[in-house]
Amino acid sequence: MKIKNQSRLPGRYVLILLTLLCLLLLGIERFTDTGGPFRIIANYTVVPMQKGISYVGMWISDMSDNFETMKEMRKKNAKLQSKVDALTIDNTRLRQEQYELERLRELYKLDENYSDYEKVGAHVIANNGSNWFSDFTIDKGTSDGIKVNCNVMAGSGLVGIVTETGPNYARVRSIIDDASNVSGMILSTSDTCMVRGDLSLMSDGRLRFEKLANNDNKVEVGEQVVTSHVSSRFVQGLFIGYVSEIEVDSNNLTRSGYITPAVDFSKLQEVLVITKTKDDMVGGK
């Protein structure tokens, strides 16, 4: 004889329980107006997920917009930078042209001041590698009428003398070189002196002069010094510079001191070369 399992509920009872549970939940929804159990469950599960998905979507959308904005900004910045570069180049070119014009005006004025001498213009193409143009090369030579001992000028006065020539070049030793000696003259008194090159003085922007007679002629700071008529290689009257300091030597017979040169020997770019030497002028050639 089989004994039936008494703990198992019949199917109709399960159906009745489920029906009663649904009615109960509907009643709770009706009287409490909470939106129903499914809505309550959704509030704790689906709704947060929707919010999260919405937030992520908005973030992705913002990032996409920002990315597009950054791309546009980069394009605009590139265009603006291109314009800035072009303007910078134009500005640099204009400034270079302005500086060149000013230098050419100085040369033109110098040419007018020494209109009695035949001259040719030239560009400095090399120096001896130092900060000062004590020995340099220009781009004109014998083909342009330049020869050894031709005097060279720039700025407001004397630069130096030609020491070597070729068909299309010439080498110039400036008056600041240690080997340079120029017979000078105080313009106001016509007293002669010797102007000697000394590169150690150029950092102070000075030349040295000596062997100026200690006579009754008063020489003061600011007096102009030019090449003298007794110079064997330099033509007369080329401006050398201004007296900046003077003192009586220990022998009490001569005076010496310093000159501020008329030329900036750190920035030579163009020069004028007098095509006739002192010998040519003296000999009437």
RAJO-V806251 format. One record per pair of residues at least 4 apart in sequence whose C-alpha atoms are under 7 Angstrom apart, sorted by the first residue. I is the first residue (numbers start at 0). GAP is how many residues later the second one is. D is the distance in Angstrom with one decimal. If there is no record, write none. Layout:
<<I | GAP | D> <I | GAP | D>>
This chain:
<<8 | 4 | 6.5> <9 | 4 | 6.9> <10 | 4 | 6.3> <11 | 4 | 6.2> <12 | 4 | 6.2> <13 | 4 | 6.3> <14 | 4 | 6.2> <15 | 4 | 6.2> <16 | 4 | 6.2> <17 | 4 | 6.2> <18 | 4 | 6.3> <19 | 4 | 6.1> <20 | 4 | 6.2> <21 | 4 | 6.1> <22 | 4 | 6.1> <23 | 4 | 6.2> <24 | 4 | 6.2> <24 | 12 | 6.9> <25 | 4 | 6.1> <26 | 4 | 6.2> <27 | 4 | 5.7> <28 | 4 | 5.3> <28 | 5 | 5.9> <28 | 6 | 6.1> <28 | 7 | 4.7> <34 | 4 | 5.5> <34 | 5 | 6.8> <35 | 4 | 6.2> <36 | 4 | 6.1> <37 | 4 | 6.0> <38 | 4 | 6.0> <39 | 4 | 6.6> <40 | 4 | 6.2> <41 | 4 | 4.8> <41 | 5 | 5.9> <42 | 4 | 5.1> <43 | 4 | 6.7> <44 | 4 | 6.5> <45 | 4 | 6.1> <46 | 4 | 6.2> <47 | 4 | 6.1> <48 | 4 | 6.1> <49 | 4 | 6.0> <50 | 4 | 6.0> <51 | 4 | 6.1> <52 | 4 | 6.0> <53 | 4 | 6.1> <54 | 4 | 6.1> <55 | 4 | 6.1> <56 | 4 | 6.1> <57 | 4 | 6.1> <58 | 4 | 6.0> <59 | 4 | 6.1> <60 | 4 | 6.2> <61 | 4 | 6.0> <62 | 4 | 6.0> <63 | 4 | 6.2> <64 | 4 | 6.1> <65 | 4 | 6.0> <66 | 4 | 6.2> <67 | 4 | 6.3> <68 | 4 | 6.1> <69 | 4 | 6.0> <70 | 4 | 6.2> <71 | 4 | 6.2> <72 | 4 | 5.9> <73 | 4 | 6.0> <74 | 4 | 6.3> <75 | 4 | 6.1> <76 | 4 | 5.9> <77 | 4 | 6.1> <78 | 4 | 6.3> <79 | 4 | 6.1> <80 | 4 | 6.0> <81 | 4 | 6.2> <82 | 4 | 6.1> <83 | 4 | 6.0> <84 | 4 | 6.2> <85 | 4 | 6.2> <86 | 4 | 5.9> <87 | 4 | 6.0> <88 | 4 | 6.1> <89 | 4 | 6.1> <90 | 4 | 6.1> <91 | 4 | 6.1> <92 | 4 | 6.1> <93 | 4 | 6.0> <94 | 4 | 6.1> <95 | 4 | 6.1> <96 | 4 | 6.0> <97 | 4 | 6.2> <98 | 4 | 6.2> <99 | 4 | 6.1> <100 | 4 | 6.1> <101 | 4 | 6.3> <102 | 4 | 6.3> <103 | 4 | 6.0> <104 | 4 | 6.1> <105 | 4 | 6.0> <105 | 49 | 6.0> <106 | 4 | 6.0> <106 | 47 | 6.5> <106 | 48 | 6.6> <107 | 4 | 6.2> <108 | 4 | 6.2> <109 | 4 | 6.3> <109 | 46 | 6.2> <110 | 4 | 5.7> <116 | 157 | 6.3> <117 | 156 | 5.7> <117 | 157 | 5.9> <118 | 153 | 6.1> <118 | 154 | 5.2> <118 | 155 | 4.3> <118 | 156 | 5.5> <119 | 152 | 5.6> <119 | 153 | 5.3> <119 | 154 | 6.7> <119 | 155 | 6.9> <120 | 150 | 5.8> <120 | 151 | 4.6> <120 | 152 | 6.3> <121 | 16 | 6.1> <121 | 17 | 5.9> <121 | 18 | 5.9> <121 | 148 | 5.7> <121 | 149 | 5.4> <121 | 150 | 6.3> <122 | 15 | 5.5> <122 | 16 | 5.7> <122 | 146 | 5.8> <122 | 147 | 4.5> <122 | 148 | 6.4> <123 | 13 | 5.9> <123 | 14 | 4.4> <123 | 15 | 6.6> <123 | 144 | 6.9> <123 | 145 | 5.1> <123 | 146 | 5.8> <124 | 12 | 5.8> <124 | 13 | 5.4> <124 | 14 | 6.3> <125 | 10 | 5.5> <125 | 11 | 5.1> <126 | 6 | 6.0> <126 | 8 | 5.8> <126 | 9 | 3.9> <126 | 10 | 6.1> <127 | 7 | 5.6> <127 | 8 | 6.0> <130 | 135 | 6.3> <131 | 133 | 5.7> <131 | 134 | 4.9> <132 | 132 | 5.5> <132 | 133 | 6.1> <133 | 39 | 6.0> <133 | 40 | 4.9> <133 | 42 | 5.8> <133 | 43 | 4.9> <134 | 37 | 5.7> <134 | 38 | 4.6> <134 | 39 | 6.0> <135 | 35 | 5.8> <135 | 36 | 5.4> <135 | 37 | 6.8> <136 | 32 | 6.8> <136 | 33 | 5.7> <136 | 34 | 4.4> <136 | 35 | 6.0> <137 | 31 | 5.6> <137 | 32 | 5.5> <137 | 33 | 6.5> <138 | 29 | 6.0> <138 | 30 | 4.7> <138 | 31 | 6.8> <139 | 4 | 6.1> <139 | 28 | 4.9> <139 | 29 | 4.6> <139 | 30 | 6.1> <140 | 4 | 6.7> <140 | 5 | 5.1> <140 | 24 | 5.7> <140 | 25 | 5.4> <140 | 26 | 4.9> <140 | 27 | 4.4> <140 | 28 | 4.3> <140 | 29 | 5.1> <141 | 4 | 4.8> <141 | 5 | 6.0> <141 | 23 | 6.4> <141 | 24 | 5.9> <141 | 25 | 4.7> <141 | 26 | 6.7> <142 | 24 | 5.1> <142 | 25 | 6.3> <144 | 130 | 6.0> <145 | 4 | 6.6> <145 | 129 | 5.5> <146 | 18 | 6.2> <147 | 14 | 5.1> <147 | 15 | 5.2> <147 | 16 | 5.7> <147 | 17 | 6.4> <148 | 12 | 5.6> <148 | 13 | 4.9> <148 | 14 | 6.2> <148 | 84 | 6.4> <148 | 128 | 5.9> <149 | 11 | 5.7> <149 | 12 | 5.3> <149 | 123 | 6.6> <149 | 124 | 5.8> <149 | 125 | 5.9> <149 | 126 | 6.3> <149 | 127 | 4.9> <150 | 9 | 6.1> <150 | 10 | 4.6> <150 | 11 | 6.5> <150 | 83 | 6.4> <150 | 122 | 5.9> <150 | 123 | 5.4> <150 | 126 | 6.9> <151 | 6 | 6.3> <151 | 7 | 5.4> <151 | 8 | 5.2> <151 | 9 | 5.5> <151 | 119 | 6.7> <151 | 120 | 5.8> <151 | 121 | 4.5> <151 | 122 | 6.3> <152 | 4 | 5.5> <152 | 5 | 4.5> <152 | 6 | 4.8> <152 | 7 | 6.9> <152 | 118 | 5.7> <152 | 119 | 5.1> <152 | 120 | 6.3> <153 | 4 | 6.5> <153 | 5 | 6.1> <153 | 109 | 6.6> <153 | 116 | 6.9> <153 | 117 | 4.8> <153 | 118 | 6.1> <154 | 107 | 7.0> <154 | 108 | 5.3> <155 | 106 | 5.5> <155 | 107 | 6.1> <156 | 81 | 6.1> <156 | 82 | 4.7> <156 | 83 | 5.9> <156 | 105 | 5.7> <156 | 106 | 6.3> <157 | 80 | 5.9> <157 | 81 | 5.8> <157 | 82 | 5.5> <158 | 15 | 5.3> <158 | 16 | 6.1> <158 | 104 | 6.8> <159 | 12 | 6.4> <159 | 13 | 5.5> <159 | 14 | 3.8> <159 | 15 | 5.0> <160 | 11 | 5.5> <160 | 12 | 5.5> <160 | 13 | 6.4> <161 | 8 | 6.6> <161 | 9 | 5.7> <161 | 10 | 4.4> <161 | 11 | 6.4> <162 | 8 | 5.7> <162 | 9 | 5.7> <162 | 10 | 6.5> <163 | 6 | 5.6> <163 | 7 | 5.0> <164 | 4 | 6.0> <164 | 5 | 4.2> <164 | 6 | 6.3> <165 | 4 | 6.0> <172 | 4 | 6.7> <174 | 5 | 5.3> <174 | 22 | 5.5> <175 | 4 | 6.7> <175 | 21 | 4.1> <175 | 22 | 5.7> <175 | 23 | 6.0> <175 | 31 | 6.9> <176 | 20 | 4.8> <176 | 21 | 6.0> <176 | 22 | 6.1> <177 | 19 | 4.7> <177 | 20 | 4.7> <177 | 21 | 6.1> <178 | 18 | 6.5> <179 | 16 | 5.9> <179 | 17 | 5.1> <180 | 13 | 6.8> <180 | 14 | 5.8> <180 | 15 | 4.7> <180 | 16 | 6.5> <181 | 12 | 5.9> <181 | 13 | 5.1> <181 | 14 | 6.5> <182 | 10 | 6.1> <182 | 11 | 4.9> <182 | 12 | 6.2> <182 | 44 | 6.0> <182 | 45 | 5.7> <182 | 48 | 5.2> <183 | 8 | 5.6> <183 | 9 | 5.1> <183 | 10 | 5.6> <183 | 11 | 6.1> <183 | 41 | 6.3> <183 | 42 | 5.5> <183 | 43 | 4.4> <183 | 44 | 4.8> <184 | 5 | 5.6> <184 | 6 | 5.5> <184 | 7 | 4.2> <184 | 8 | 5.9> <184 | 40 | 5.5> <184 | 41 | 5.3> <184 | 42 | 5.8> <184 | 43 | 4.9> <185 | 4 | 5.2> <185 | 5 | 5.4> <185 | 6 | 6.3> <185 | 37 | 6.9> <185 | 38 | 6.1> <185 | 39 | 4.8> <185 | 40 | 6.6> <186 | 37 | 5.6> <186 | 38 | 5.7> <186 | 39 | 6.5> <188 | 28 | 6.5> <190 | 21 | 6.9> <191 | 20 | 6.1> <191 | 36 | 6.7> <192 | 16 | 6.5> <192 | 17 | 5.8> <192 | 18 | 5.2> <192 | 19 | 4.6> <193 | 15 | 5.5> <193 | 16 | 5.4> <193 | 17 | 6.1> <194 | 13 | 5.9> <194 | 14 | 4.3> <194 | 15 | 6.7> <195 | 11 | 6.9> <195 | 12 | 5.7> <195 | 13 | 6.1> <196 | 10 | 6.3> <196 | 11 | 6.9> <197 | 9 | 6.7> <200 | 4 | 6.5> <200 | 5 | 5.5> <200 | 6 | 6.5> <201 | 4 | 5.5> <204 | 55 | 6.3> <205 | 52 | 6.1> <205 | 53 | 5.5> <205 | 54 | 4.9> <205 | 55 | 6.5> <206 | 51 | 5.5> <206 | 52 | 4.9> <206 | 53 | 6.3> <206 | 54 | 6.7> <207 | 49 | 5.9> <207 | 50 | 4.5> <207 | 51 | 6.0> <208 | 47 | 5.6> <208 | 48 | 5.5> <208 | 49 | 5.8> <208 | 50 | 7.0> <209 | 45 | 6.3> <209 | 46 | 4.1> <209 | 47 | 6.5> <210 | 43 | 5.4> <210 | 44 | 6.1> <210 | 45 | 6.3> <211 | 42 | 5.3> <211 | 43 | 4.9> <211 | 44 | 6.2> <212 | 40 | 6.4> <212 | 41 | 4.5> <212 | 42 | 6.1> <213 | 38 | 7.0> <213 | 39 | 5.2> <213 | 40 | 4.6> <213 | 41 | 5.6> <218 | 4 | 6.8> <220 | 22 | 5.1> <220 | 23 | 5.1> <220 | 24 | 6.0> <221 | 20 | 5.2> <221 | 21 | 5.1> <221 | 22 | 6.2> <222 | 19 | 5.5> <222 | 20 | 5.3> <223 | 17 | 5.9> <223 | 18 | 4.7> <223 | 19 | 6.5> <224 | 14 | 6.3> <224 | 15 | 5.5> <224 | 16 | 5.4> <224 | 17 | 5.9> <225 | 11 | 5.2> <225 | 12 | 5.2> <225 | 13 | 4.4> <225 | 14 | 5.1> <226 | 7 | 6.7> <226 | 8 | 6.9> <226 | 9 | 5.3> <226 | 10 | 5.1> <226 | 11 | 5.2> <226 | 12 | 6.6> <226 | 13 | 6.8> <227 | 8 | 5.3> <227 | 9 | 6.4> <228 | 7 | 4.9> <231 | 46 | 6.9> <232 | 45 | 5.5> <233 | 44 | 6.0> <234 | 43 | 5.3> <239 | 21 | 5.8> <239 | 22 | 5.8> <240 | 18 | 6.0> <240 | 19 | 5.4> <240 | 20 | 4.2> <240 | 21 | 4.6> <241 | 17 | 5.3> <241 | 18 | 5.2> <241 | 19 | 6.6> <242 | 15 | 6.0> <242 | 16 | 4.5> <242 | 17 | 6.4> <243 | 14 | 5.5> <243 | 15 | 5.2> <243 | 16 | 6.0> <244 | 12 | 5.1> <244 | 13 | 5.1> <245 | 9 | 6.9> <245 | 10 | 5.7> <245 | 11 | 4.2> <245 | 12 | 6.6> <246 | 8 | 5.6> <246 | 9 | 5.7> <246 | 10 | 6.1> <247 | 4 | 6.1> <247 | 6 | 6.2> <247 | 7 | 4.3> <247 | 8 | 6.5> <248 | 4 | 7.0> <248 | 5 | 5.6> <248 | 6 | 5.2> <248 | 7 | 6.6> <263 | 4 | 7.0> <275 | 4 | 5.7> <275 | 5 | 6.8> <276 | 4 | 6.5> <277 | 4 | 6.1> <278 | 4 | 5.8> <279 | 4 | 5.8> <279 | 5 | 4.9> <280 | 4 | 6.3>>
